[in-house]
Amino acid sequence: MDEKALHEAMENISIIKGVMERTGKSFTAFSKIFIYWGMLFIVNSIIILMMFSNEEKRLDLLNSFPMLNFFPIGIIALIAAFIYWKVSKKIPFVGLEKHLMKV
């Protein structure tokens, strides 16, 4: 192999290494969001299970405080948005993960 081809191969390897490092960092943030959202889903499931297992108490509470109707959905959605905002603030999404989050 001549020196030019060897030098070009080394440049290509360093470019590939850089892309892999950036992708690894950005997918780390991407995976953090899904891990936190998964834990939030577990908490939400427990809340919903408790609400439906105590149906009579839940209906009495909702009659007294109708705004609590939005409790699980509204609070969980706000927490999920906060998680997304907090993680994406630390490591902004670029490229593929930005498009995946849109989907």
The first five atom37 places (N, CA, C, CB, O) and aatype in JSON, in Angstrom:
{
  "aatype": [12, 3, 6, 11, 0, 10, 8, 6, 0, 12, 6, 2, 9, 15, 9, 9, 11, 7, 19, 12, 6, 1, 16, 7, 11, 15, 13, 16, 0, 13, 15, 11, 9, 13, 9, 18, 17, 7, 12, 10, 13, 9, 19, 2, 15, 9, 9, 9, 10, 12, 12, 13, 15, 2, 6, 6, 11, 1, 10, 3, 10, 10, 2, 15, 13, 14, 12, 10, 2, 13, 13, 14, 9, 7, 9, 9, 0, 10, 9, 0, 0, 13, 9, 18, 17, 11, 19, 15, 11, 11, 9, 14, 13, 19, 7, 10, 6, 11, 8, 10, 12, 11, 19],
  "atom_mask": [
    [1, 1, 1, 1, 1],
    [1, 1, 1, 1, 1],
    [1, 1, 1, 1, 1],
    [1, 1, 1, 1, 1],
    [1, 1, 1, 1, 1],
    [1, 1, 1, 1, 1],
    [1, 1, 1, 1, 1],
    [1, 1, 1, 1, 1],
    [1, 1, 1, 1, 1],
    [1, 1, 1, 1, 1],
    [1, 1, 1, 1, 1],
    [1, 1, 1, 1, 1],
    [1, 1, 1, 1, 1],
    [1, 1, 1, 1, 1],
    [1, 1, 1, 1, 1],
    [1, 1, 1, 1, 1],
    [1, 1, 1, 1, 1],
    [1, 1, 1, 0, 1],
    [1, 1, 1, 1, 1],
    [1, 1, 1, 1, 1],
    [1, 1, 1, 1, 1],
    [1, 1, 1, 1, 1],
    [1, 1, 1, 1, 1],
    [1, 1, 1, 0, 1],
    [1, 1, 1, 1, 1],
    [1, 1, 1, 1, 1],
    [1, 1, 1, 1, 1],
    [1, 1, 1, 1, 1],
    [1, 1, 1, 1, 1],
    [1, 1, 1, 1, 1],
    [1, 1, 1, 1, 1],
    [1, 1, 1, 1, 1],
    [1, 1, 1, 1, 1],
    [1, 1, 1, 1, 1],
    [1, 1, 1, 1, 1],
    [1, 1, 1, 1, 1],
    [1, 1, 1, 1, 1],
    [1, 1, 1, 0, 1],
    [1, 1, 1, 1, 1],
    [1, 1, 1, 1, 1],
    [1, 1, 1, 1, 1],
    [1, 1, 1, 1, 1],
    [1, 1, 1, 1, 1],
    [1, 1, 1, 1, 1],
    [1, 1, 1, 1, 1],
    [1, 1, 1, 1, 1],
    [1, 1, 1, 1, 1],
    [1, 1, 1, 1, 1],
    [1, 1, 1, 1, 1],
    [1, 1, 1, 1, 1],
    [1, 1, 1, 1, 1],
    [1, 1, 1, 1, 1],
    [1, 1, 1, 1, 1],
    [1, 1, 1, 1, 1],
    [1, 1, 1, 1, 1],
    [1, 1, 1, 1, 1],
    [1, 1, 1, 1, 1],
    [1, 1, 1, 1, 1],
    [1, 1, 1, 1, 1],
    [1, 1, 1, 1, 1],
    [1, 1, 1, 1, 1],
    [1, 1, 1, 1, 1],
    [1, 1, 1, 1, 1],
    [1, 1, 1, 1, 1],
    [1, 1, 1, 1, 1],
    [1, 1, 1, 1, 1],
    [1, 1, 1, 1, 1],
    [1, 1, 1, 1, 1],
    [1, 1, 1, 1, 1],
    [1, 1, 1, 1, 1],
    [1, 1, 1, 1, 1],
    [1, 1, 1, 1, 1],
    [1, 1, 1, 1, 1],
    [1, 1, 1, 0, 1],
    [1, 1, 1, 1, 1],
    [1, 1, 1, 1, 1],
    [1, 1, 1, 1, 1],
    [1, 1, 1, 1, 1],
    [1, 1, 1, 1, 1],
    [1, 1, 1, 1, 1],
    [1, 1, 1, 1, 1],
    [1, 1, 1, 1, 1],
    [1, 1, 1, 1, 1],
    [1, 1, 1, 1, 1],
    [1, 1, 1, 1, 1],
    [1, 1, 1, 1, 1],
    [1, 1, 1, 1, 1],
    [1, 1, 1, 1, 1],
    [1, 1, 1, 1, 1],
    [1, 1, 1, 1, 1],
    [1, 1, 1, 1, 1],
    [1, 1, 1, 1, 1],
    [1, 1, 1, 1, 1],
    [1, 1, 1, 1, 1],
    [1, 1, 1, 0, 1],
    [1, 1, 1, 1, 1],
    [1, 1, 1, 1, 1],
    [1, 1, 1, 1, 1],
    [1, 1, 1, 1, 1],
    [1, 1, 1, 1, 1],
    [1, 1, 1, 1, 1],
    [1, 1, 1, 1, 1],
    [1, 1, 1, 1, 1]
  ],
  "atom_positions": [
    [[0.85, -1.18, 0.0], [0.0, 0.0, 0.0], [0.89, 1.23, 0.0], [-0.96, 0.0, 1.22], [1.9, 1.31, 0.7]],
    [[0.48, 2.17, -0.78], [1.24, 3.41, -0.78], [0.83, 4.29, 0.38], [1.06, 4.16, -2.11], [-0.2, 4.07, 1.02]],
    [[1.64, 5.29, 0.65], [1.43, 6.17, 1.81], [0.12, 6.96, 1.71], [2.6, 7.13, 1.96], [-0.53, 7.19, 2.73]],
    [[-0.26, 7.36, 0.53], [-1.49, 8.15, 0.34], [-2.73, 7.33, 0.72], [-1.6, 8.63, -1.13], [-3.61, 7.83, 1.42]],
    [[-2.79, 6.1, 0.27], [-3.93, 5.24, 0.58], [-3.99, 4.94, 2.08], [-3.85, 3.92, -0.22], [-5.07, 4.89, 2.67]],
    [[-2.82, 4.75, 2.69], [-2.77, 4.49, 4.12], [-3.25, 5.71, 4.92], [-1.34, 4.12, 4.54], [-3.99, 5.57, 5.89]],
    [[-2.82, 6.89, 4.5], [-3.24, 8.13, 5.16], [-4.75, 8.35, 5.01], [-2.46, 9.34, 4.58], [-5.41, 8.77, 5.95]],
    [[-5.28, 8.08, 3.83], [-6.71, 8.23, 3.58], [-7.52, 7.24, 4.42], [-7.01, 8.03, 2.09], [-8.59, 7.58, 4.92]],
    [[-7.02, 6.02, 4.56], [-7.7, 5.02, 5.39], [-7.72, 5.45, 6.85], [-7.0, 3.65, 5.25], [-8.73, 5.26, 7.54]],
    [[-6.62, 6.03, 7.33], [-6.58, 6.51, 8.72], [-7.57, 7.65, 8.93], [-5.15, 6.97, 9.08], [-8.22, 7.71, 9.97]],
    [[-7.69, 8.55, 7.96], [-8.67, 9.65, 8.06], [-10.08, 9.11, 8.09], [-8.51, 10.62, 6.89], [-10.91, 9.56, 8.88]],
    [[-10.37, 8.14, 7.23], [-11.71, 7.54, 7.21], [-12.04, 6.85, 8.52], [-11.83, 6.54, 6.06], [-13.16, 6.93, 9.02]],
    [[-11.05, 6.16, 9.09], [-11.27, 5.5, 10.38], [-11.54, 6.52, 11.47], [-10.06, 4.64, 10.75], [-12.41, 6.3, 12.31]],
    [[-10.81, 7.65, 11.46], [-11.05, 8.67, 12.49], [-12.42, 9.32, 12.32], [-9.95, 9.73, 12.45], [-13.06, 9.67, 13.31]],
    [[-12.88, 9.49, 11.09], [-14.21, 10.05, 10.84], [-15.28, 9.07, 11.36], [-14.42, 10.33, 9.32], [-16.23, 9.49, 12.01]],
    [[-15.11, 7.8, 11.07], [-16.06, 6.79, 11.55], [-16.07, 6.74, 13.07], [-15.71, 5.4, 10.97], [-17.13, 6.63, 13.68]],
    [[-14.9, 6.83, 13.68], [-14.81, 6.82, 15.14], [-15.53, 8.03, 15.73], [-13.33, 6.81, 15.59], [-16.23, 7.89, 16.73]],
    [[-15.38, 9.2, 15.13], [-16.07, 10.4, 15.6], [-17.58, 10.28, 15.5], [0.0, 0.0, 0.0], [-18.3, 10.68, 16.41]],
    [[-18.05, 9.73, 14.4], [-19.49, 9.54, 14.22], [-20.03, 8.56, 15.24], [-19.8, 9.05, 12.79], [-21.12, 8.76, 15.79]],
    [[-19.29, 7.51, 15.51], [-19.74, 6.52, 16.5], [-19.78, 7.12, 17.9], [-18.81, 5.3, 16.48], [-20.69, 6.81, 18.67]],
    [[-18.82, 7.96, 18.24], [-18.81, 8.59, 19.57], [-19.98, 9.55, 19.73], [-17.48, 9.34, 19.81], [-20.65, 9.56, 20.76]],
    [[-20.24, 10.37, 18.69], [-21.38, 11.3, 18.75], [-22.69, 10.55, 18.83], [-21.38, 12.23, 17.53], [-23.59, 10.93, 19.58]],
    [[-22.81, 9.5, 18.06], [-24.04, 8.69, 18.06], [-24.22, 8.03, 19.43], [-24.0, 7.63, 16.95], [-25.34, 7.96, 19.94]],
    [[-23.15, 7.54, 20.0], [-23.23, 6.92, 21.32], [-23.71, 7.89, 22.37], [0.0, 0.0, 0.0], [-24.55, 7.54, 23.2]],
    [[-23.19, 9.12, 22.37], [-23.6, 10.13, 23.34], [-25.05, 10.52, 23.15], [-22.71, 11.36, 23.24], [-25.8, 10.63, 24.12]],
    [[-25.45, 10.72, 21.9], [-26.82, 11.16, 21.66], [-27.82, 10.05, 21.95], [-26.98, 11.64, 20.22], [-28.91, 10.32, 22.45]],
    [[-27.48, 8.8, 21.65], [-28.39, 7.71, 21.96], [-28.43, 7.41, 23.45], [-28.0, 6.46, 21.2], [-29.39, 6.82, 23.95]],
    [[-27.38, 7.81, 24.18], [-27.41, 7.69, 25.64], [-28.51, 8.58, 26.19], [-26.05, 8.06, 26.26], [-29.28, 8.15, 27.05]],
    [[-28.58, 9.82, 25.7], [-29.65, 10.73, 26.13], [-31.01, 10.19, 25.71], [-29.43, 12.15, 25.55], [-31.98, 10.26, 26.46]],
    [[-31.07, 9.67, 24.51], [-32.31, 9.09, 23.98], [-32.78, 7.94, 24.85], [-32.11, 8.62, 22.54], [-33.97, 7.83, 25.15]],
    [[-31.84, 7.09, 25.26], [-32.22, 5.95, 26.09], [-32.61, 6.39, 27.5], [-31.08, 4.94, 26.16], [-33.48, 5.77, 28.12]],
    [[-31.98, 7.46, 28.02], [-32.36, 7.96, 29.34], [-33.82, 8.38, 29.37], [-31.46, 9.13, 29.74], [-34.53, 8.11, 30.33]],
    [[-34.25, 9.05, 28.31], [-35.64, 9.49, 28.24], [-36.57, 8.29, 28.31], [-35.89, 10.3, 26.96], [-37.56, 8.32, 29.04]],
    [[-36.28, 7.24, 27.55], [-37.16, 6.08, 27.54], [-37.1, 5.3, 28.85], [-36.8, 5.17, 26.38], [-38.1, 4.7, 29.26]],
    [[-35.96, 5.29, 29.51], [-35.88, 4.63, 30.82], [-36.73, 5.4, 31.83], [-34.4, 4.53, 31.31], [-37.51, 4.8, 32.57]],
    [[-36.58, 6.73, 31.88], [-37.38, 7.54, 32.8], [-38.86, 7.45, 32.47], [-36.92, 9.0, 32.75], [-39.7, 7.36, 33.37]],
    [[-39.19, 7.47, 31.18], [-40.6, 7.34, 30.8], [-41.13, 5.97, 31.19], [-40.77, 7.58, 29.29], [-42.3, 5.85, 31.56]],
    [[-40.31, 4.94, 31.1], [-40.74, 3.6, 31.51], [-41.04, 3.54, 33.0], [0.0, 0.0, 0.0], [-42.03, 2.95, 33.41]],
    [[-40.17, 4.17, 33.81], [-40.42, 4.21, 35.25], [-41.69, 5.02, 35.55], [-39.21, 4.82, 35.99], [-42.46, 4.67, 36.43]],
    [[-41.88, 6.1, 34.8], [-43.08, 6.91, 34.96], [-44.34, 6.1, 34.59], [-42.99, 8.19, 34.1], [-45.37, 6.23, 35.24]],
    [[-44.24, 5.29, 33.56], [-45.36, 4.44, 33.16], [-45.69, 3.43, 34.26], [-45.04, 3.72, 31.85], [-46.87, 3.14, 34.51]],
    [[-44.67, 2.88, 34.9], [-44.91, 1.94, 36.0], [-45.64, 2.63, 37.14], [-43.58, 1.34, 36.5], [-46.6, 2.09, 37.69]],
    [[-45.19, 3.84, 37.5], [-45.86, 4.61, 38.56], [-47.31, 4.91, 38.15], [-45.1, 5.93, 38.85], [-48.22, 4.77, 38.96]],
    [[-47.5, 5.31, 36.9], [-48.84, 5.59, 36.4], [-49.72, 4.35, 36.46], [-48.78, 6.13, 34.97], [-50.89, 4.43, 36.85]],
    [[-49.18, 3.22, 36.1], [-49.95, 1.97, 36.14], [-50.36, 1.62, 37.56], [-49.14, 0.82, 35.54], [-51.48, 1.16, 37.8]],
    [[-49.45, 1.84, 38.52], [-49.78, 1.58, 39.92], [-50.89, 2.51, 40.39], [-48.54, 1.73, 40.81], [-51.82, 2.09, 41.09]],
    [[-50.8, 3.79, 40.02], [-51.84, 4.76, 40.4], [-53.19, 4.36, 39.81], [-51.46, 6.18, 39.93], [-54.2, 4.38, 40.51]],
    [[-53.2, 4.0, 38.54], [-54.45, 3.6, 37.88], [-55.01, 2.33, 38.53], [-54.22, 3.37, 36.36], [-56.22, 2.22, 38.73]],
    [[-54.14, 1.38, 38.84], [-54.59, 0.15, 39.49], [-55.22, 0.46, 40.85], [-53.41, -0.83, 39.66], [-56.26, -0.1, 41.19]],
    [[-54.58, 1.33, 41.61], [-55.13, 1.7, 42.92], [-56.46, 2.44, 42.77], [-54.12, 2.57, 43.69], [-57.38, 2.24, 43.56]],
    [[-56.55, 3.29, 41.75], [-57.79, 4.03, 41.54], [-58.95, 3.1, 41.2], [-57.61, 5.06, 40.42], [-60.05, 3.26, 41.72]],
    [[-58.7, 2.13, 40.35], [-59.78, 1.24, 39.94], [-60.07, 0.15, 40.96], [-59.45, 0.62, 38.62], [-61.16, -0.43, 40.95]],
    [[-59.12, -0.14, 41.83], [-59.41, -1.12, 42.88], [-60.25, -0.5, 43.99], [-58.1, -1.69, 43.46], [-60.94, -1.22, 44.72]],
    [[-60.19, 0.81, 44.13], [-61.0, 1.53, 45.12], [-62.02, 2.42, 44.39], [-60.1, 2.38, 46.07], [-62.05, 3.63, 44.57]],
    [[-62.82, 1.8, 43.57], [-63.75, 2.53, 42.69], [-64.72, 3.42, 43.47], [-64.55, 1.54, 41.85], [-64.96, 4.56, 43.06]],
    [[-65.27, 2.94, 44.57], [-66.25, 3.73, 45.33], [-65.61, 4.98, 45.93], [-66.88, 2.88, 46.43], [-66.19, 6.06, 45.89]],
    [[-64.42, 4.82, 46.51], [-63.74, 5.97, 47.08], [-63.34, 6.98, 46.01], [-62.5, 5.51, 47.86], [-63.41, 8.19, 46.21]],
    [[-62.92, 6.45, 44.86], [-62.52, 7.32, 43.76], [-63.71, 8.14, 43.27], [-61.94, 6.49, 42.6], [-63.57, 9.34, 43.02]],
    [[-64.87, 7.51, 43.13], [-66.06, 8.23, 42.67], [-66.51, 9.28, 43.69], [-67.21, 7.25, 42.39], [-66.92, 10.37, 43.3]],
    [[-66.43, 8.96, 44.98], [-66.76, 9.95, 46.01], [-65.8, 11.13, 45.96], [-66.73, 9.3, 47.4], [-66.22, 12.28, 46.08]],
    [[-64.53, 10.85, 45.77], [-63.52, 11.9, 45.69], [-63.72, 12.76, 44.45], [-62.1, 11.3, 45.69], [-63.58, 13.99, 44.5]],
    [[-64.05, 12.13, 43.33], [-64.27, 12.88, 42.1], [-65.54, 13.73, 42.17], [-64.36, 11.93, 40.91], [-65.6, 14.8, 41.56]],
    [[-66.54, 13.27, 42.9], [-67.74, 14.09, 43.09], [-67.43, 15.32, 43.93], [-68.85, 13.27, 43.75], [-67.99, 16.39, 43.69]],
    [[-66.55, 15.17, 44.9], [-66.17, 16.3, 45.75], [-65.22, 17.25, 45.03], [-65.53, 15.79, 47.04], [-65.34, 18.47, 45.16]],
    [[-64.27, 16.69, 44.27], [-63.26, 17.49, 43.57], [-63.21, 17.09, 42.1], [-61.88, 17.32, 44.23], [-62.4, 16.24, 41.73]],
    [[-64.04, 17.68, 41.24], [-64.09, 17.27, 39.84], [-62.79, 17.53, 39.06], [-65.23, 17.97, 39.15], [-62.55, 16.9, 38.03]],
    [[-61.97, 18.45, 39.54], [-60.71, 18.74, 38.85], [-59.72, 17.57, 38.95], [-60.06, 20.0, 39.42], [-58.78, 17.49, 38.16]],
    [[-59.93, 16.67, 39.89], [-59.05, 15.51, 40.03], [-59.25, 14.5, 38.9], [-59.28, 14.84, 41.38], [-58.5, 13.53, 38.8]],
    [[-60.25, 14.72, 38.08], [-60.48, 13.86, 36.93], [-59.26, 13.81, 36.01], [-61.7, 14.34, 36.15], [-59.01, 12.79, 35.38]],
    [[-58.52, 14.91, 35.95], [-57.35, 15.0, 35.07], [-56.07, 14.61, 35.77], [-57.23, 16.4, 34.51], [-54.99, 14.66, 35.17]],
    [[-56.15, 14.22, 37.03], [-54.96, 13.97, 37.82], [-53.95, 13.04, 37.16], [-55.35, 13.41, 39.13], [-52.82, 13.46, 36.89]],
    [[-54.3, 11.79, 36.9], [-53.25, 10.91, 36.38], [-52.73, 11.35, 35.02], [-53.77, 9.5, 36.3], [-51.52, 11.39, 34.8]],
    [[-53.64, 11.66, 34.12], [-53.22, 11.97, 32.76], [-52.45, 13.28, 32.7], [-54.44, 12.04, 31.84], [-51.37, 13.36, 32.1]],
    [[-52.99, 14.31, 33.32], [-52.36, 15.63, 33.26], [-51.02, 15.69, 33.95], [0.0, 0.0, 0.0], [-50.05, 16.21, 33.4]],
    [[-50.95, 15.16, 35.16], [-49.7, 15.18, 35.92], [-48.64, 14.33, 35.25], [-49.94, 14.7, 37.36], [-47.48, 14.74, 35.15]],
    [[-49.01, 13.15, 34.8], [-48.06, 12.26, 34.15], [-47.55, 12.88, 32.86], [-48.7, 10.88, 33.86], [-46.36, 12.79, 32.56]],
    [[-48.42, 13.52, 32.09], [-48.0, 14.18, 30.85], [-47.04, 15.34, 31.15], [-49.22, 14.69, 30.07], [-46.06, 15.53, 30.43]],
    [[-47.31, 16.1, 32.19], [-46.4, 17.18, 32.56], [-45.05, 16.66, 33.01], [-47.02, 18.03, 33.67], [-44.01, 17.22, 32.65]],
    [[-45.05, 15.59, 33.78], [-43.78, 15.01, 34.22], [-43.01, 14.45, 33.03], [-44.03, 13.89, 35.26], [-41.79, 14.61, 32.96]],
    [[-43.7, 13.81, 32.09], [-43.04, 13.27, 30.89], [-42.44, 14.39, 30.06], [-44.04, 12.46, 30.05], [-41.33, 14.26, 29.55]],
    [[-43.16, 15.5, 29.91], [-42.63, 16.65, 29.17], [-41.43, 17.25, 29.89], [-43.71, 17.72, 28.97], [-40.46, 17.65, 29.25]],
    [[-41.48, 17.3, 31.22], [-40.36, 17.82, 31.99], [-39.12, 16.93, 31.83], [-40.74, 17.94, 33.47], [-38.01, 17.43, 31.7]],
    [[-39.32, 15.62, 31.84], [-38.2, 14.68, 31.64], [-37.58, 14.91, 30.28], [-38.67, 13.21, 31.78], [-36.35, 14.99, 30.15]],
    [[-38.41, 15.01, 29.25], [-37.9, 15.25, 27.9], [-37.12, 16.56, 27.85], [-39.05, 15.28, 26.88], [-36.02, 16.6, 27.28]],
    [[-37.66, 17.62, 28.42], [-37.02, 18.93, 28.39], [-35.69, 18.9, 29.14], [-37.94, 20.0, 29.0], [-34.69, 19.43, 28.65]],
    [[-35.67, 18.27, 30.3], [-34.46, 18.24, 31.14], [-33.34, 17.46, 30.46], [-34.78, 17.63, 32.5], [-32.2, 17.91, 30.44]],
    [[-33.65, 16.3, 29.91], [-32.61, 15.47, 29.27], [-32.15, 16.1, 27.97], [-33.13, 14.04, 29.01], [-30.95, 16.11, 27.69]],
    [[-33.08, 16.63, 27.17], [-32.68, 17.22, 25.9], [-31.94, 18.54, 26.1], [-33.89, 17.44, 25.01], [-31.22, 18.99, 25.21]],
    [[-32.12, 19.16, 27.26], [-31.37, 20.38, 27.56], [-29.9, 20.06, 27.81], [-31.98, 21.1, 28.79], [-29.01, 20.81, 27.41]],
    [[-29.65, 18.94, 28.49], [-28.28, 18.53, 28.77], [-27.55, 18.08, 27.51], [-28.26, 17.42, 29.81], [-26.43, 18.51, 27.24]],
    [[-28.21, 17.23, 26.74], [-27.62, 16.71, 25.51], [-28.63, 16.92, 24.39], [-27.23, 15.18, 25.64], [-29.56, 16.13, 24.24]],
    [[-28.46, 17.99, 23.59], [-29.45, 18.25, 22.54], [-29.45, 17.16, 21.47], [-29.18, 19.61, 21.89], [-28.41, 16.61, 21.12]],
    [[-30.63, 16.88, 20.97], [-30.77, 15.85, 19.96], [-30.4, 16.41, 18.59], [-32.21, 15.3, 19.94], [-30.73, 17.54, 18.25]],
    [[-29.69, 15.59, 17.83], [-29.34, 15.94, 16.45], [-29.53, 14.71, 15.59], [-27.88, 16.48, 16.35], [-29.42, 13.58, 16.07]],
    [[-29.82, 14.93, 14.35], [-29.89, 13.84, 13.4], [-31.02, 12.87, 13.64], [0.0, 0.0, 0.0], [-32.18, 13.26, 13.8]],
    [[-30.67, 11.6, 13.66], [-31.66, 10.51, 13.71], [-32.52, 10.55, 14.97], [-30.96, 9.18, 13.62], [-33.74, 10.38, 14.89]],
    [[-31.9, 10.77, 16.13], [-32.7, 10.73, 17.35], [-33.68, 11.89, 17.42], [-31.8, 10.76, 18.56], [-34.73, 11.76, 18.05]],
    [[-33.37, 13.02, 16.8], [-34.32, 14.14, 16.74], [-35.57, 13.72, 15.96], [-33.65, 15.39, 16.08], [-36.69, 14.02, 16.36]],
    [[-35.36, 13.04, 14.85], [-36.49, 12.58, 14.03], [-37.25, 11.46, 14.74], [-36.01, 12.1, 12.66], [-38.47, 11.37, 14.62]],
    [[-36.55, 10.6, 15.46], [-37.23, 9.54, 16.2], [-38.11, 10.1, 17.3], [-36.21, 8.57, 16.8], [-39.2, 9.58, 17.54]],
    [[-37.66, 11.16, 17.97], [-38.48, 11.76, 19.02], [-39.71, 12.44, 18.44], [-37.66, 12.76, 19.82], [-40.75, 12.5, 19.1]],
    [[-39.62, 12.94, 17.24], [-40.8, 13.54, 16.59], [-41.86, 12.48, 16.33], [-40.41, 14.23, 15.26], [-43.06, 12.73, 16.47]],
    [[-41.4, 11.3, 15.96], [-42.33, 10.19, 15.69], [-42.94, 9.74, 16.98], [-41.62, 9.02, 15.0], [-43.76, 8.82, 16.99]]
  ]
}
